[in-house]
Amino acid sequence: MNNLLKLVTLTFASSALISGCIDAESPTVAAKVTPAQPTLFDYPIAGELTKRVIIELDNPADYANISLYHGDRLLIDNLDIPKQGQQTISALVAFESNGLAKLEVRSNNADLTITQLSLEPADGVVLPKFSDISEQAGIDKVTSIKYGGPTIADMDNDGDYDFIVNNHNAESSKLYWNNGDGTVTRHDYDLARWFMHDLHGTAAGDYDNDGDLDLIVTQGGGNGTNPSKTNFYTNKDGTLVLTTGDVGIDRGGRGRGAKWLDMDLDGDLDLLLINETSLAQSKPQHFFYENIGNSNFRFKSVEGIQDIHQSRVLITDFNGDHIDDLVMYGPLELWQGNGDFTFTNVSHRVPSELANKGQISGIVDIDIDNDGDLDLYLARGKEFENGRGEKPWADFDPINQVMSYKTRGFKGVDQFDFTANGSIEFGNYYFLPLGMYRDREYPIFVGRDKLRTALPSGGDMSIDPATATGWPDDISEDGVYFGYLGNGKWRAALVRDEMKFWGFKFSLSGVTEFQPQFELQNRNEADYLLRNDGDKFVDVTEQWGVMPVGNSLGVTAGDFNNDSHQDLLVYRWGLISHRISDYLLLNNGQGGFDTVTMHGAADVGGPGNGDMGQAFDFDLDGRVDLLSGSENGEWYLYQNNTELAGNYALVRVGYSPQANVDAISAEVVVETDHATYRKRVGSAGSVFSQSLLNIVHFGLGDAENISRITVRWRNGETAELTDKAVNQVFDTNRLDPQSLQFSEANDSIRQGVSKALAITMLPANADPSLSWHSSNESVLAVDQHGRVTAVGQANEQATITATSAANQLSASLTLSIEQWYPNPLQALVISSPTSNLVVGDQIQIEANLEPEDADDSHLIWRSSNPEIATVDQQGVINAIASGQATINVTPQANADLAQTLTINVEPYIEPYVTIKNADALKVLTVGDNIRVDVDYHAGSGNTVIASDEGGMRFWLRHFKYKWIPAKDVVKTDASVLKTTAGQSSMDFALDDLTPSDQLPAGHFYQLRVTFANSDGQMVDAAIDNVQVIAKPD
């Protein structure tokens, strides 16, 4: 018998023992499984290829994991066993064919006794399948620290989803534009404006109601010591202009997330900025801003909720009154919105046993039972920050001989022994220091003599016994220690004399045994499923078959197989050394969830750990895709390729038809012949970021007809579509027309003449698609653009009919042919949006003819000076160079009606700021007073804006090294705001400077001047390596 794999017996429910491979319908397995000794057995697969694996087991340890393989193919990846004792777990798997299957069970972190393992058919279940399309779509594949998930939103309102991937510091957060062909284009600049920008959650919403989405990017507070204002970007036709100060965001904190919601029900979007608790205990903790119109916000005090310490929030409507409510966590608190900028704490609706439960990582609202109200799934796991009091984490894989270790950064010593045959490989190294320790090393000491290595995060090294011989007498200095004790025995220790890092982990390869000298942390936390029963939430976790999930970092929801029941994807942190699969909880529609691990939407064995994502239909094919981030790993776009998925409807919610209210918090109801489904526009779960999923997906199962779609905006306006086929995208900007009417002033047309017929359609946002028909094409011919031609004889007539493609509503017009008569052009009037241009500008000249259907309406366009301004035959003017040109517009049929327009073209001026006295400022003397004088220009057509600069900002900077500052002295001249060009000055006292020759190695000074213009450009000038000398005696 192989020492790793052993054949086990197959046990029938009758307890009869049968050895070997048996062709039985429901055989079961009993076995002992250890991390070093998996169990191998033959199992007959017959009938339905989708099976439910049910495992009854006994776990002697605090926690463990179990996996199932079919040959080399992983069927179940690391099912969590989060407690001691007897328990039953299960998962769905898919076999590729019937026949005898060689199955293997592996355990991790404990010796397990399987009392019974059986497979039963899962009839009628459609398992979702995903594939990774990240690279072919065009997403950067780089390792990064994440921060609580992406933001999905149609940033340009072109009908498909764009997205922002949120990275924390070294790697920037990025905006990707959806090209509509399965690919994305990265925005032309990143959202981080400097290295280690400390960016956190994002949120998209149209605060100024101009038709495109603006963006909030929150920012941390410099380890809590430097409260920062959020980054507020106004979207100007795809250009993101930083307008934080201009819109009235005037408070800084330890930013974590932002949420758009209409807190006073006046139709525009207000703003909630969520912060971590201030280290100085300043209040309020959270900032509420009222949208007062004219692109401005005003801070508003909201008693009670503004000072709670929770720093995560989900926007939902848990009582169904169409007013946004807040789910704050953790611990969990419910705050009911009153629609008047106040909130009432109704946390008594939460089960009492959850009142003080912490460790809530993420929450999603989901209608699990299709009863029309929103239930809650709480993903729970260990904190990725803080974690004070936690024990060290460790994983040991004896088969692959890999030991992995992770700890918090608090003061302490963690020591462990291990065995290795030969050299060990140190890798998978991650070390994130606190900001104040960022430029300091955390050394690795080897052997009795403590041979020192300063290894950067991400580095690796080989350690051989000869170099590592002996254990040092003194291990008081901060660092990692390795010593070879002889006979294959090793010792290691991690020493911290104070908190120095946010995170620290590594893996050792070549390890055959592992003996920690500390108690290991059980990192599993139980998730909760709360059913909304109207006046309370009820814990139905166990009732719905949700297994106690281990260390969940996030959760999102969607109907992944279109069976009309909402499913869940739970992001698992996983193993220290690599990524494991996330749990897909498949809603069976019968009051339960089945667990699926091998669905294709996880980079099993890849870098990093589970974090957060969003479920959305990226390619609008009716199948819900996923954008997922791995902490210290990559971003992944997973395409849903599920075969045999059910029918669907996608409902794009635009602006309301009358008040032009945006889509946030709108409710969409889809009614089929047999069921009603209800969803609201918002996020598919939330940690720190907020999505705007206004292309609302409904799985419809086998329904083939939609009787009604109703959209209700938050101001109460509604729109309806009726009697529609499934499997298409519906749009509130393309409603069924209620009336069609021809706009013709008369009912005749001249013989041989063509003219376009106009239709008036109500409502204004009705689907404009029409089909055109003539009752007699030999009399009146009509094309599908509504252009009719009188091809018959005088006094003949025919009827033109226009029919809506949306609902077959039609209108008809009977036209009679008149004898042809001349209809000459009588007048020409031209108009221009401006006559003053800048080089590079382009404008369209409008030409209005009277009558509109003149026999000859051809116009000839000419420029008197094409070197200054050109004009094409459609009236488009391009400014080429500075000067003046006259545009002539002459009717071909009547030169006497010619019109002219004089165009003045100014040179384009690039934005700049120049330090006028730069030469005098290159060498400064301690104790002097200096003045920095500048000339500036915001660029043609632009002005200086506040942005986050406040005006013209003057900097005296002391750097530790490029570009990490030790100290900044910053002053601002606000008098330049809203000006285009001018001069500015600022004084500095140099009393406390250290002379340059006395600075530590690598330190230097810089003088810098910056401002932002209304086109979103940051303009600066700097004097690098300013020399500061001591004042002469």
Long-range contacts (C-beta under 8 A, 24 or more apart in sequence): 2-40, 3-37, 4-36, 4-37, 4-38, 4-399, 5-37, 5-38, 5-39, 5-40, 5-104, 6-31, 6-37, 6-39, 6-40, 7-40, 7-41, 7-42, 8-39, 8-40, 8-41, 10-41, 10-43, 11-116, 21-100, 26-118, 26-119, 26-120, 27-118, 28-116, 28-117, 28-118, 29-114, 29-116, 29-117, 29-118, 30-114, 30-115, 30-116, 30-117, 31-105, 31-113, 31-114, 31-117, 32-111, 32-112, 32-113, 32-114, 33-66, 33-105, 33-106, 33-107, 33-111, 33-112, 33-113, 33-114, 34-107, 34-111, 34-112, 35-106, 35-107, 35-108, 35-109, 35-110, 35-111, 35-396, 35-397, 35-398, 35-399, 36-398, 36-399, 38-104, 38-105, 38-106, 38-107, 38-399, 39-104, 39-105, 39-114, 40-102, 40-103, 40-104, 41-102, 41-103, 41-104, 41-105, 42-100, 42-101, 42-102, 42-103, 43-100, 43-101, 43-103, 43-119, 44-99, 44-100, 44-101, 45-95, 45-97, 45-98, 45-99, 45-100, 45-101, 45-119, 46-98, 47-98, 47-121, 48-121, 48-122, 48-123, 49-94, 49-95, 49-96, 49-97, 49-98, 50-92, 50-93, 50-94, 50-95, 50-121, 50-122, 50-125, 50-127, 51-92, 51-93, 51-94, 51-95, 51-119, 51-120, 51-121, 51-122, 52-90, 52-91, 52-92, 52-119, 52-120, 52-121, 52-122, 52-594, 53-90, 53-91, 53-92, 53-93, 53-117, 53-118, 53-119, 54-88, 54-89, 54-90, 54-116, 54-117, 54-118, 54-119, 54-120, 55-79, 55-88, 55-89, 55-90, 55-114, 55-116, 55-117, 56-86, 56-87, 56-88, 56-114, 56-115, 56-116, 56-117, 57-81, 57-86, 57-87, 57-88, 57-89, 57-112, 57-113, 57-114, 57-115, 58-85, 58-86, 58-112, 58-113, 58-115, 59-83, 59-84, 59-85, 59-87, 59-110, 59-112, 60-84, 60-110, 60-111, 61-109, 61-110, 61-111, 62-520, 62-522, 63-109, 63-110, 63-522, 63-523, 63-524, 63-550, 64-107, 64-108, 64-109, 64-110, 64-112, 65-107, 65-108, 65-109, 65-550, 66-105, 66-106, 66-107, 66-108, 66-112, 67-105, 67-106, 67-107, 67-108, 68-93, 68-103, 68-104, 68-105, 68-106, 69-103, 69-104, 69-105, 69-106, 70-95, 70-101, 70-102, 70-103, 70-104, 71-102, 74-598, 74-604, 75-103, 75-598, 76-597, 76-598, 77-580, 77-581, 77-597, 77-598, 77-602, 77-604, 78-108, 78-574, 78-575, 78-580, 78-581, 78-597, 79-547, 79-595, 79-597, 80-524, 80-547, 80-548, 80-549, 80-550, 80-572, 81-110, 81-112, 82-522, 82-524, 82-526, 82-548, 82-549, 82-550, 83-524, 83-548, 86-115, 89-547, 90-545, 90-547, 90-594, 90-595, 91-594, 91-595, 91-596, 91-597, 92-122, 92-125, 92-127, 92-586, 92-594, 92-595, 92-596, 93-119, 93-598, 94-127, 94-598, 106-399, 108-395, 108-397, 108-575, 109-395, 109-396, 122-594, 125-586, 125-588, 125-594, 126-561, 126-563, 126-642, 126-643, 126-644, 126-645, 126-646, 127-561, 127-586, 127-596, 127-599, 127-642, 128-560, 128-561, 128-567, 128-584, 128-586, 128-596, 128-599, 128-601, 128-640, 128-642, 128-645, 129-599, 129-600, 129-640, 129-641, 129-642, 129-643, 130-599, 130-600, 130-601, 130-625, 130-626, 130-638, 130-639, 130-640, 130-641, 131-600, 131-638, 131-639, 131-641, 132-600, 132-603, 132-636, 132-637, 132-638, 132-639, 133-182, 133-637, 133-638, 133-639, 134-634, 134-635, 134-636, 134-637, 136-182, 136-183, 137-182, 137-183, 137-184, 137-637, 138-176, 138-183, 138-184, 138-185, 138-186, 139-165, 139-176, 139-184, 139-635, 139-636, 139-637, 140-174, 140-186, 140-635, 141-634, 141-635, 142-171, 142-634, 143-171, 143-458, 143-607, 143-608, 143-632, 143-633, 143-634, 144-168, 144-170, 144-171, 144-632, 144-633, 144-634, 144-635, 145-169, 145-170, 145-171, 145-432, 145-631, 145-632, 146-611, 146-612, 146-629, 146-630, 146-631, 147-199, 147-200, 147-201, 147-688, 147-689, 148-200, 148-201, 148-257, 148-312, 148-362, 148-554, 148-611, 148-612, 148-687, 148-688, 148-689, 149-201, 149-362, 149-554, 149-611, 149-612, 149-613, 149-614, 149-629, 149-685, 149-686, 149-687, 149-688, 149-689, 150-202, 150-612, 150-613, 150-614, 150-627, 150-629, 150-635, 150-689, 150-691, 151-201, 151-202, 151-203, 151-204, 151-215, 151-614, 151-689, 151-690, 151-691, 151-692, 152-614, 152-616, 152-627, 152-684, 152-691, 152-692, 152-693, 153-204, 153-213, 153-691, 153-692, 153-693, 153-694, 154-213, 154-692, 154-694, 154-695, 155-204, 155-212, 155-213, 155-215, 155-235, 156-212, 156-213, 156-235, 156-238, 157-211, 157-212, 157-213, 157-654, 159-652, 159-695, 159-731, 160-618, 160-620, 160-695, 161-616, 161-617, 161-618, 161-693, 161-695, 163-614, 163-627, 164-191, 164-202, 164-204, 164-215, 164-689, 165-627, 165-629, 165-635, 166-199, 166-200, 166-201, 166-202, 166-629, 166-688, 166-689, 167-192, 167-199, 168-198, 168-199, 168-200, 169-196, 169-197, 169-198, 169-199, 170-195, 170-196, 172-197, 172-199, 173-199, 173-202, 173-217, 175-215, 175-240, 177-238, 178-618, 182-619, 187-240, 191-217, 191-231, 193-231, 193-1018, 194-963, 195-963, 195-964, 196-435, 196-438, 196-964, 198-222, 198-228, 199-231, 200-255, 200-256, 200-257, 200-688, 201-255, 201-256, 201-257, 201-258, 201-274, 201-687, 201-688, 201-689, 201-690, 202-258, 202-689, 202-690, 203-257, 203-258, 203-259, 203-260, 203-689, 203-690, 204-260, 204-690, 204-691, 204-692, 205-260, 205-269, 205-662, 205-664, 205-692, 206-269, 206-662, 207-247, 207-260, 207-268, 207-269, 207-271, 207-291, 207-295, 207-297, 208-234, 208-295, 209-268, 209-655, 209-660, 209-662, 210-235, 211-655, 212-237, 212-238, 213-692, 215-240, 216-258, 216-260, 216-271, 216-273, 218-255, 218-256, 218-257, 218-258, 218-273, 218-274, 218-688, 219-255, 220-254, 220-255, 220-256, 220-276, 221-252, 221-253, 221-254, 221-255, 221-275, 221-276, 221-278, 222-435, 223-434, 223-435, 223-436, 224-254, 224-276, 224-278, 224-279, 225-279, 227-252, 227-253, 227-254, 227-278, 227-282, 228-252, 228-253, 228-255, 229-948, 230-255, 230-258, 230-273, 231-948, 234-295, 236-1015, 236-1016, 239-1015, 239-1016, 240-1016, 241-945, 241-947, 241-1014, 241-1015, 241-1016, 242-947, 242-948, 242-1012, 242-1016, 242-1018, 243-295, 243-945, 243-946, 243-947, 244-946, 244-947, 244-948, 245-945, 245-946, 245-947, 245-948, 245-949, 245-950, 246-295, 246-945, 246-946, 246-947, 247-295, 247-296, 247-297, 248-289, 248-296, 248-297, 248-298, 248-299, 249-273, 249-289, 249-297, 250-299, 251-287, 251-299, 253-278, 253-285, 253-287, 254-278, 254-279, 256-311, 256-312, 256-688, 257-311, 257-312, 257-313, 257-686, 257-687, 257-688, 257-689, 257-690, 258-690, 259-313, 259-315, 259-690, 260-664, 260-690, 260-692, 261-315, 261-324, 261-337, 261-664, 261-665, 262-324, 262-664, 262-665, 262-714, 263-288, 263-290, 263-324, 263-337, 263-339, 263-341, 264-290, 264-339, 264-340, 264-341, 265-323, 265-339, 265-340, 265-714, 265-715, 266-291, 267-659, 267-661, 267-714, 267-715, 268-293, 269-662, 269-664, 270-297, 270-341, 271-297, 272-313, 272-326, 274-311, 274-312, 274-313, 274-688, 275-311, 276-311, 277-309, 277-311, 283-307, 285-309, 285-311, 288-341, 290-341, 300-341, 302-341, 302-342, 302-343, 303-342, 304-343, 304-345, 305-335, 305-343, 305-345, 308-333, 312-360, 312-362, 312-363, 312-686, 312-687, 312-688, 313-686, 314-363, 314-364, 314-365, 314-376, 314-683, 314-685, 314-686, 315-665, 315-682, 315-683, 315-686, 315-690, 316-365, 316-374, 316-376, 316-680, 316-682, 317-374, 317-665, 317-680, 318-349, 318-365, 318-373, 318-374, 318-376, 318-532, 318-537, 320-372, 320-373, 320-374, 322-665, 322-667, 322-712, 322-714, 322-716, 324-665, 324-714, 327-363, 327-365, 327-376, 329-360, 329-363, 329-378, 330-357, 330-358, 330-359, 330-360, 330-380, 331-355, 331-356, 331-357, 331-358, 331-360, 332-357, 332-360, 332-378, 349-535, 349-536, 349-537, 350-530, 350-536, 350-537, 351-530, 351-537, 351-538, 351-539, 353-539, 354-378, 354-528, 354-530, 354-539, 357-528, 359-383, 359-525, 361-552, 361-553, 361-554, 361-687, 362-552, 362-553, 362-554, 362-555, 362-571, 362-612, 362-685, 362-686, 362-687, 363-555, 363-685, 363-686, 364-555, 364-556, 364-557, 364-568, 364-684, 364-685, 364-686, 365-557, 365-682, 365-685, 366-557, 366-566, 366-568, 367-566, 367-677, 367-678, 367-679, 368-529, 368-531, 368-544, 368-565, 368-566, 368-587, 369-531, 369-591, 370-564, 370-565, 370-566, 370-675, 370-676, 370-677, 372-676, 372-678, 373-532, 373-534, 374-532, 374-680, 375-529, 375-530, 375-531, 375-532, 375-537, 376-529, 376-530, 376-532, 376-537, 377-527, 377-528, 377-529, 377-530, 377-555, 377-557, 377-568, 377-570, 378-527, 378-528, 378-529, 378-530, 379-527, 379-549, 379-552, 379-553, 379-554, 379-555, 379-570, 379-571, 380-525, 380-526, 380-527, 380-528, 380-549, 380-552, 381-523, 381-525, 381-550, 381-551, 381-552, 381-553, 381-573, 382-521, 382-523, 382-525, 382-551, 382-573, 384-503, 384-553, 384-631, 385-502, 390-521, 391-518, 391-519, 391-520, 391-521, 392-516, 392-518, 392-520, 392-521, 393-505, 393-520, 393-521, 393-523, 393-576, 394-514, 394-516, 394-520, 394-576, 395-575, 395-576, 395-577, 396-511, 396-514, 397-577, 398-512, 398-513, 400-509, 401-509, 401-510, 401-511, 401-512, 402-507, 402-508, 402-509, 402-511, 402-577, 403-507, 403-508, 403-511, 403-514, 404-428, 404-505, 404-506, 404-507, 404-508, 404-575, 404-576, 404-577, 405-494, 405-505, 405-506, 405-507, 405-508, 405-576, 406-503, 406-504, 406-505, 406-576, 407-494, 407-504, 407-505, 408-503, 408-504, 409-434, 409-496, 409-499, 409-500, 409-501, 409-502, 409-503, 409-504, 410-496, 410-499, 411-496, 411-497, 411-498, 411-499, 412-496, 413-475, 413-493, 413-494, 413-495, 413-496, 414-493, 414-494, 414-517, 414-518, 415-491, 415-492, 415-493, 415-494, 415-517, 415-518, 416-491, 416-492, 416-493, 416-514, 416-515, 416-516, 416-517, 416-518, 417-485, 417-489, 417-490, 417-491, 417-492, 417-514, 417-515, 417-517, 418-489, 418-490, 418-491, 418-492, 418-508, 418-511, 418-512, 418-513, 418-514, 418-515, 419-488, 419-489, 419-490, 419-511, 419-512, 419-513, 419-514, 420-488, 420-490, 420-508, 420-510, 420-511, 420-512, 421-488, 421-510, 421-512, 422-464, 422-465, 422-510, 423-462, 423-463, 423-464, 423-465, 423-510, 424-462, 424-463, 424-482, 424-490, 424-508, 424-509, 424-510, 424-511, 425-460, 425-461, 425-462, 425-463, 425-508, 425-509, 425-510, 426-455, 426-460, 426-461, 426-462, 426-463, 426-482, 426-506, 426-507, 426-508, 427-460, 427-506, 427-507, 427-509, 428-460, 428-505, 428-506, 428-507, 428-576, 428-577, 428-578, 429-455, 429-457, 429-458, 429-459, 429-460, 429-505, 429-506, 430-457, 430-458, 430-503, 430-504, 430-505, 430-506, 430-632, 431-457, 431-501, 431-503, 431-504, 432-457, 432-501, 432-502, 432-503, 432-504, 433-500, 433-501, 433-502, 434-499, 434-500, 434-501, 434-502, 437-500, 437-501, 438-964, 439-960, 439-961, 439-964, 442-478, 442-479, 442-480, 442-500, 442-501, 442-504, 443-477, 443-478, 443-479, 443-480, 444-479, 444-480, 444-481, 444-482, 445-472, 445-475, 445-477, 445-479, 445-480, 445-481, 445-482, 446-481, 446-482, 446-483, 447-472, 447-482, 447-483, 447-484, 448-472, 448-473, 448-483, 450-481, 452-479, 480-506, 488-512, 505-576, 507-576, 507-577, 523-550, 523-551, 523-573, 524-548, 524-549, 524-550, 524-551, 525-549, 525-550, 525-551, 525-552, 527-552, 527-555, 527-570, 529-593, 543-591, 543-592, 544-591, 544-592, 544-593, 545-592, 545-593, 545-594, 546-585, 546-593, 547-595, 549-583, 552-610, 553-609, 553-610, 553-611, 553-612, 553-631, 554-610, 554-611, 554-612, 554-613, 554-685, 554-687, 555-685, 556-612, 556-613, 556-614, 556-615, 556-626, 556-684, 556-685, 557-615, 557-684, 557-685, 558-615, 558-616, 558-624, 558-684, 558-697, 559-587, 559-624, 559-697, 559-698, 559-699, 560-584, 560-586, 560-615, 560-623, 560-624, 560-640, 560-642, 561-586, 561-642, 561-645, 561-646, 561-699, 562-622, 562-623, 562-642, 562-645, 562-646, 562-647, 562-648, 562-699, 562-700, 562-701, 563-587, 563-589, 563-645, 563-646, 563-699, 563-701, 564-589, 564-646, 564-675, 564-677, 564-698, 564-699, 564-700, 564-701, 564-703, 565-589, 565-699, 567-593, 568-593, 569-601, 569-613, 569-615, 569-626, 571-610, 571-611, 571-612, 571-613, 571-628, 572-610, 573-609, 573-610, 573-631, 574-609, 574-610, 575-609, 576-609, 578-605, 578-606, 578-607, 578-608, 579-603, 579-604, 579-605, 579-606, 579-607, 579-608, 579-609, 579-610, 579-630, 579-633, 580-604, 580-610, 582-610, 582-628, 600-638, 600-641, 601-626, 601-628, 601-636, 601-638, 602-628, 603-630, 603-633, 603-634, 603-636, 606-630, 606-633, 606-634, 607-632, 607-633, 607-634, 608-632, 608-633, 608-634, 609-633, 612-685, 612-687, 614-683, 614-684, 614-685, 614-691, 614-693, 615-684, 615-685, 616-684, 616-691, 616-693, 616-695, 616-697, 617-650, 617-695, 617-697, 620-650, 620-695, 620-729, 622-647, 622-648, 622-650, 622-697, 622-727, 623-648, 624-697, 645-699, 646-699, 646-700, 646-701, 646-702, 647-699, 647-700, 647-701, 647-702, 647-703, 647-704, 647-726, 647-727, 648-697, 648-698, 648-699, 648-700, 648-726, 648-727, 649-697, 649-698, 649-700, 649-706, 649-709, 649-724, 649-726, 649-727, 649-728, 649-730, 650-695, 650-696, 650-697, 650-698, 650-728, 650-729, 650-730, 651-695, 651-696, 651-698, 651-709, 651-711, 651-729, 651-730, 651-731, 651-732, 652-694, 652-695, 652-696, 652-729, 652-730, 652-731, 652-732, 652-733, 653-681, 653-694, 653-695, 653-696, 653-711, 653-713, 653-732, 654-694, 654-731, 654-732, 654-733, 654-765, 655-733, 656-713, 656-715, 656-717, 656-719, 657-717, 657-719, 657-732, 657-735, 657-763, 657-764, 657-765, 658-717, 659-713, 659-715, 659-717, 661-713, 661-714, 661-715, 661-717, 663-692, 663-694, 663-713, 664-692, 664-694, 664-714, 665-714, 666-694, 666-711, 666-712, 666-713, 666-714, 667-711, 667-712, 668-696, 668-698, 668-709, 668-710, 668-711, 669-708, 669-709, 669-710, 669-711, 669-712, 670-698, 670-700, 670-706, 670-708, 670-709, 671-706, 671-707, 671-708, 671-709, 671-710, 672-700, 672-703, 672-705, 672-706, 672-707, 673-703, 673-705, 673-707, 674-703, 675-703, 695-729, 700-726, 719-763, 719-765, 722-807, 723-807, 731-767, 732-765, 733-765, 734-765, 734-766, 734-767, 734-768, 734-769, 734-806, 735-763, 735-765, 735-766, 735-767, 735-806, 736-766, 736-767, 736-804, 736-806, 736-807, 736-809, 737-761, 737-762, 737-763, 737-766, 737-767, 737-804, 737-806, 737-807, 737-809, 738-762, 738-763, 738-766, 738-809, 739-809, 740-802, 740-804, 740-809, 740-810, 740-811, 741-811, 742-802, 742-811, 742-813, 744-813, 747-813, 747-814, 747-815, 747-816, 748-815, 748-816, 748-817, 748-818, 749-780, 749-788, 749-790, 749-815, 749-816, 749-817, 749-818, 750-790, 750-817, 750-818, 750-819, 750-820, 750-821, 750-823, 751-790, 751-792, 751-793, 751-794, 751-817, 751-818, 751-819, 751-820, 752-790, 752-791, 752-820, 753-789, 753-790, 753-820, 753-853, 754-787, 754-788, 754-789, 754-790, 755-787, 755-788, 755-853, 756-785, 756-786, 756-787, 756-788, 757-782, 757-786, 757-787, 757-788, 757-800, 757-802, 757-813, 758-786, 759-786, 759-802, 759-811, 766-804, 766-806, 767-804, 767-805, 767-806, 769-804, 769-805, 769-806, 770-802, 770-803, 770-804, 770-805, 771-802, 771-803, 771-805, 772-800, 772-801, 772-802, 772-803, 773-800, 773-801, 773-803, 774-798, 774-799, 774-800, 774-801, 775-799, 775-800, 775-801, 779-817, 780-815, 780-817, 788-815, 790-815, 790-817, 792-817, 793-817, 794-818, 794-819, 794-820, 822-855, 823-851, 823-853, 823-854, 823-855, 824-854, 824-855, 824-856, 824-893, 824-894, 825-849, 825-850, 825-851, 825-854, 825-855, 825-856, 825-857, 825-891, 825-893, 825-894, 825-897, 826-850, 826-851, 826-854, 827-897, 828-859, 828-889, 828-891, 828-897, 828-898, 828-899, 829-899, 830-875, 830-889, 830-899, 830-901, 832-877, 832-901, 835-901, 835-902, 835-903, 835-904, 836-903, 836-904, 836-906, 837-869, 837-877, 837-879, 837-903, 837-904, 837-905, 837-906, 838-879, 838-905, 838-906, 838-907, 838-908, 838-940, 838-941, 839-879, 839-880, 839-881, 839-882, 839-905, 839-906, 839-907, 839-908, 839-940, 840-879, 840-908, 841-878, 841-879, 841-905, 842-876, 842-877, 842-878, 842-879, 843-876, 843-877, 844-874, 844-875, 844-876, 844-877, 845-871, 845-875, 845-876, 845-877, 845-887, 845-889, 845-901, 846-875, 847-875, 847-889, 854-893, 855-893, 856-891, 856-892, 856-893, 857-891, 857-893, 858-891, 858-892, 858-893, 859-889, 859-890, 859-891, 859-892, 860-889, 860-890, 860-891, 860-892, 861-887, 861-888, 861-889, 862-887, 862-888, 862-890, 863-887, 863-888, 864-888, 868-903, 868-905, 869-903, 869-905, 877-903, 879-903, 879-905, 880-905, 881-905, 881-907, 882-906, 882-907, 906-940, 907-940, 908-940, 909-937, 909-939, 909-940, 910-937, 910-939, 911-937, 911-938, 911-939, 911-942, 911-1013, 911-1015, 911-1017, 911-1019, 912-936, 912-937, 912-1019, 912-1021, 913-937, 913-952, 913-1009, 913-1010, 913-1011, 913-1019, 913-1020, 913-1021, 914-1021, 915-1007, 915-1009, 915-1021, 915-1023, 918-1021, 918-1023, 921-1007, 921-1023, 921-1026, 922-1023, 922-1026, 922-1027, 923-1026, 923-1027, 923-1028, 923-1029, 924-990, 924-993, 924-1005, 924-1026, 924-1027, 924-1028, 924-1029, 925-990, 925-1028, 925-1029, 925-1030, 925-1031, 925-1032, 926-990, 926-991, 926-993, 926-994, 926-995, 926-1028, 926-1029, 926-1030, 926-1031, 927-990, 927-991, 927-1031, 928-990, 928-1031, 929-987, 929-988, 929-989, 929-990, 930-987, 930-988, 930-990, 931-985, 931-986, 931-987, 931-988, 932-985, 932-986, 932-987, 932-988, 932-1007, 932-1009, 933-983, 933-984, 933-985, 934-983, 934-984, 934-985, 934-1009, 934-1021, 935-981, 935-982, 935-983, 936-976, 936-981, 936-982, 936-983, 936-984, 936-1011, 936-1019, 937-980, 937-981, 938-979, 938-980, 938-981, 938-1011, 938-1013, 938-1014, 938-1019, 939-1013, 939-1015, 939-1017, 939-1019, 941-1015, 942-980, 942-1013, 942-1014, 942-1015, 942-1017, 943-977, 943-978, 943-979, 943-980, 943-1013, 943-1014, 944-976, 944-977, 944-978, 944-979, 944-980, 944-1011, 944-1012, 944-1013, 944-1014, 945-977, 945-978, 945-1012, 945-1013, 945-1014, 946-974, 946-977, 946-1012, 947-1011, 947-1012, 947-1018, 948-1012, 949-1010, 949-1011, 949-1012, 950-974, 951-975, 951-976, 951-977, 951-1011, 952-976, 952-984, 952-986, 952-1009, 952-1010, 952-1011, 953-1009, 953-1010, 953-1011, 954-986, 954-988, 954-1007, 954-1008, 954-1009, 955-1006, 955-1007, 955-1008, 955-1009, 955-1010, 956-988, 956-1005, 956-1006, 956-1007, 957-1005, 957-1006, 957-1007, 957-1008, 958-993, 958-999, 958-1003, 958-1004, 958-1005, 959-1003, 959-1004, 959-1005, 959-1006, 960-1000, 960-1002, 960-1003, 961-1002, 961-1003, 966-1003, 976-1011, 990-1028, 993-1028, 994-1028, 995-1028, 995-1029, 995-1030, 996-1026, 996-1027, 996-1028, 996-1029, 997-1029
